[in-house]
Amino acid sequence: MDELGQILREARENKGLTLEEVQAETRIHARFLTALEKGDYAVLPTPVHVRGFLRNYARFLGLDPQPLLARY
């Protein structure tokens, strides 16, 4: 797991959310959320999509997306 993924996973877990709950709210498929949290970018679509997923996921978790996007 990379540092970016760890930040996302810890923020989600601290809020007591499951991947399925996040999927329902963000409309990002759970397999993509899992890949983001594991840092497994090879299974994700284009970099443009990944940046959009990161931005939406971070905002949903109450995180500032800019520092996370800079890490990607």
MARGU-66113 format. One line per 2 residues: number of its first residue (from 0); their letters; for each residue x, y, z of C-alpha. Coordinates in steps of 0.25 Angstrom, whole numbers, plus 2048, in hexadecimal, padded with zeros to 3 digits. Layout:
N
NUM) a) X/Y/Z; ...
***
This chain:
72
0) md) 800/800/800; 805/80E/7FD
2) el) 805/81A/805; 7F9/820/7FD
4) gq) 7F1/814/7FF; 7F4/813/80D
6) il) 7EF/821/810; 7E2/81E/808
8) re) 7E0/811/80F; 7E2/816/81D
10) ar) 7D9/822/81B; 7CE/819/816
12) en) 7D0/80F/822; 7D0/81B/82C
14) kg) 7C2/81F/826; 7BE/811/828
16) lt) 7BA/80F/819; 7BB/803/811
18) le) 7BF/803/802; 7B1/800/7FF
20) ev) 7AC/80C/806; 7B6/815/7FF
22) qa) 7B2/80F/7F2; 7A4/812/7F4
24) et) 7A7/820/7F7; 7B2/823/7ED
26) ri) 7AE/81A/7E2; 7BC/815/7E1
28) ha) 7BC/806/7E0; 7C1/7FF/7EC
30) rf) 7CC/7F8/7E4; 7D2/805/7E0
32) lt) 7D1/80A/7EE; 7D8/7FE/7F3
34) al) 7E3/800/7E8; 7E5/80E/7EC
36) ek) 7E6/80A/7FB; 7F1/7FF/7F7
38) gd) 7F8/809/7ED; 7F5/7FF/7E2
40) ya) 7F4/809/7D7; 7F6/7FF/7CC
42) vl) 7E7/7FA/7CD; 7E2/808/7CC
44) pt) 7DD/80F/7C0; 7E5/81B/7BA
46) pv) 7ED/824/7C3; 7E2/82F/7C0
48) hv) 7D8/825/7C6; 7E1/822/7D2
50) rg) 7E3/831/7D5; 7D3/833/7D5
52) fl) 7D2/827/7DE; 7DC/82C/7E8
54) rn) 7D6/83A/7E8; 7C8/834/7EA
56) ya) 7CC/82A/7F5; 7D4/834/7FC
58) rf) 7C9/83E/7FD; 7BF/834/801
60) lg) 7C8/830/80D; 7CA/83F/810
62) ld) 7D9/83F/80C; 7DF/84A/803
64) pq) 7E1/844/7F6; 7ED/84D/7F1
66) pl) 7F8/847/7FA; 7F3/839/7F6
68) la) 7F3/83C/7E7; 801/841/7E9
70) ry) 805/834/7EE; 7FF/82C/7E3
***
